[in-house]
Amino acid sequence: MLWKSLSDVAGRGAAIVQCVCFMDVFSNHVLQIQQCIGPSMLPTFNIRGDILVTERLSVKLGKIRVGDVVMARSPSDPRMVVCKRILGLEGDTITVASDKGGSTKVKIPKGHVWLQGDNFHKSRDSREYGPVPSALLQGRVFYRIWPPQGWGFVGRIPSQSV
């Protein structure tokens, strides 16, 4: 009788371990829920924080496009994850406006993207740290699940003047 109970416990333990492993693999390679907090993506996202679903396959397969919102490891502080819009892909030449009214042309190097917040004046982004290595991209934001009044798909904004 004791042996049967131990085998039941072991079987349940194995099922729990398999479930946890599946969830870890799923979250690291398919979908993940992340939060975007701060003013840099206003008015697209709220300053207090939106909860977003990101899919990782577009990044892994190189299917990201200009206008996509992505989550990326911050190049200036690798402990942070930032939420920004892609405004340039490798090989693109973009015109970047400065806070002082001027502009400059930037050619995005191979293996890099240009990330910028939607709130021009309250965003630390590629205007500050330059082109971002594509390896720092974590996933493409495609759905907002919080706040409830903002539920829905997060679309791509077509190429625009930077």
C-alpha positions as CSV (number, residue, x, y, z in Angstrom):
1,M,0.0,0.0,0.0
2,L,2.8,2.4,0.9
3,W,4.6,1.6,-2.4
4,K,1.4,2.5,-4.4
5,S,1.2,5.9,-2.6
6,L,4.8,6.7,-3.2
7,S,4.5,5.9,-6.9
8,D,1.3,8.1,-7.1
9,V,3.3,11.0,-5.5
10,A,6.2,10.4,-7.8
11,G,3.8,10.3,-10.8
12,R,2.2,13.6,-9.8
13,G,5.5,15.2,-9.1
14,A,6.7,14.2,-12.6
15,A,3.5,15.7,-14.1
16,I,4.1,19.0,-12.2
17,V,7.7,19.1,-13.3
18,Q,6.7,18.5,-16.9
19,C,4.0,21.2,-16.7
20,V,6.5,23.8,-15.3
21,C,9.1,22.9,-18.0
22,F,6.4,23.3,-20.7
23,M,5.4,26.7,-19.3
24,D,9.0,27.8,-19.2
25,V,9.7,26.8,-22.7
26,F,6.4,28.3,-23.9
27,S,7.2,31.6,-22.2
28,N,10.8,31.8,-23.5
29,H,10.1,30.8,-27.1
30,V,6.4,31.4,-28.0
31,L,4.4,33.9,-25.9
32,Q,5.1,36.0,-22.8
33,I,3.1,38.4,-20.7
34,Q,5.0,41.6,-20.0
35,Q,4.3,45.1,-18.6
36,C,5.1,48.5,-20.2
37,I,5.4,51.3,-17.6
38,G,6.4,54.9,-18.0
39,P,5.8,57.9,-20.3
40,S,7.9,56.8,-23.3
41,M,5.0,55.1,-25.2
42,L,2.3,57.6,-24.5
43,P,-0.3,57.8,-26.0
44,T,-0.1,54.2,-27.3
45,F,0.2,52.8,-23.7
46,N,-0.6,54.3,-20.3
47,I,2.0,55.8,-18.0
48,R,0.9,53.6,-15.1
49,G,1.5,50.5,-17.0
50,D,-0.2,48.2,-19.5
51,I,0.0,44.5,-19.5
52,L,0.9,43.2,-22.9
53,V,1.2,39.8,-24.7
54,T,4.4,39.5,-26.7
55,E,5.1,36.8,-29.2
56,R,8.7,35.7,-29.7
57,L,8.6,33.9,-33.0
58,S,8.7,37.1,-35.2
59,V,11.9,38.1,-33.6
60,K,13.4,34.6,-33.8
61,L,12.4,34.3,-37.5
62,G,13.4,37.8,-38.4
63,K,9.8,38.8,-39.2
64,I,9.8,42.1,-37.4
65,R,8.9,45.2,-39.4
66,V,9.1,49.0,-39.2
67,G,6.2,50.2,-37.0
68,D,6.1,47.1,-34.8
69,V,6.1,47.6,-31.0
70,V,8.7,45.4,-29.3
71,M,10.1,44.6,-25.9
72,A,13.9,44.7,-25.8
73,R,16.7,44.4,-23.2
74,S,17.9,48.0,-22.6
75,P,21.3,48.6,-24.2
76,S,22.1,51.1,-21.4
77,D,20.9,48.9,-18.5
78,P,20.7,45.2,-19.3
79,R,18.6,44.6,-16.2
80,M,15.8,46.6,-17.7
81,V,13.4,45.6,-20.4
82,V,12.1,48.5,-22.6
83,C,9.0,48.9,-24.8
84,K,9.7,50.8,-28.0
85,R,8.6,51.0,-31.6
86,I,10.9,49.9,-34.4
87,L,11.5,52.9,-36.7
88,G,14.4,51.4,-38.8
89,L,15.8,48.0,-39.7
90,E,19.3,47.0,-40.7
91,G,20.3,48.7,-44.0
92,D,17.7,51.5,-43.6
93,T,18.7,55.1,-43.7
94,I,16.4,57.2,-41.5
95,T,16.1,60.8,-40.6
96,V,16.2,61.4,-36.9
97,A,14.8,64.6,-35.4
98,S,16.5,66.1,-32.3
99,D,14.9,67.9,-29.4
100,K,16.5,71.1,-30.6
101,G,14.7,71.1,-33.9
102,G,17.5,69.8,-36.1
103,S,17.8,66.4,-37.8
104,T,20.5,63.9,-38.9
105,K,20.5,60.9,-41.2
106,V,21.5,57.6,-39.7
107,K,22.2,54.3,-41.6
108,I,21.2,51.3,-39.5
109,P,24.1,48.8,-39.4
110,K,23.8,45.1,-40.1
111,G,22.3,43.2,-37.1
112,H,20.7,46.3,-35.6
113,V,17.4,48.2,-35.3
114,W,16.4,51.7,-34.5
115,L,14.0,51.8,-31.5
116,Q,12.1,54.9,-30.4
117,G,9.3,55.7,-28.0
118,D,6.1,57.2,-29.3
119,N,6.4,60.1,-26.8
120,F,9.2,62.0,-28.5
121,H,10.1,64.2,-25.5
122,K,9.9,61.6,-22.7
123,S,11.7,58.6,-24.2
124,R,15.2,57.3,-23.7
125,D,15.8,55.4,-26.9
126,S,18.1,55.0,-30.0
127,R,18.4,58.8,-30.2
128,E,20.4,58.5,-27.0
129,Y,22.1,55.1,-27.3
130,G,22.2,54.6,-31.0
131,P,21.1,51.6,-33.1
132,V,20.2,48.5,-30.9
133,P,21.6,45.0,-31.6
134,S,18.8,42.8,-32.8
135,A,19.9,40.2,-30.3
136,L,18.4,42.4,-27.5
137,L,14.9,42.1,-29.0
138,Q,12.7,39.8,-26.9
139,G,9.4,39.8,-28.6
140,R,6.8,41.7,-30.7
141,V,3.9,43.2,-28.7
142,F,0.6,42.1,-30.4
143,Y,-2.1,42.3,-27.7
144,R,-2.9,44.5,-24.7
145,I,-4.8,42.7,-21.9
146,W,-4.8,45.5,-19.3
147,P,-6.4,48.0,-18.7
148,P,-9.8,46.5,-19.7
149,Q,-10.8,49.5,-21.7
150,G,-7.7,49.1,-23.9
151,W,-8.0,45.4,-24.7
152,G,-7.2,44.5,-28.2
153,F,-4.5,44.0,-30.8
154,V,-1.6,46.3,-31.0
155,G,-1.1,47.2,-34.6
156,R,1.9,48.3,-36.6
157,I,2.1,52.0,-37.4
158,P,3.3,52.2,-41.0
159,S,6.7,53.8,-41.7
160,Q,6.7,57.4,-40.6
161,S,9.1,60.3,-40.3
162,V,11.3,59.8,-37.3
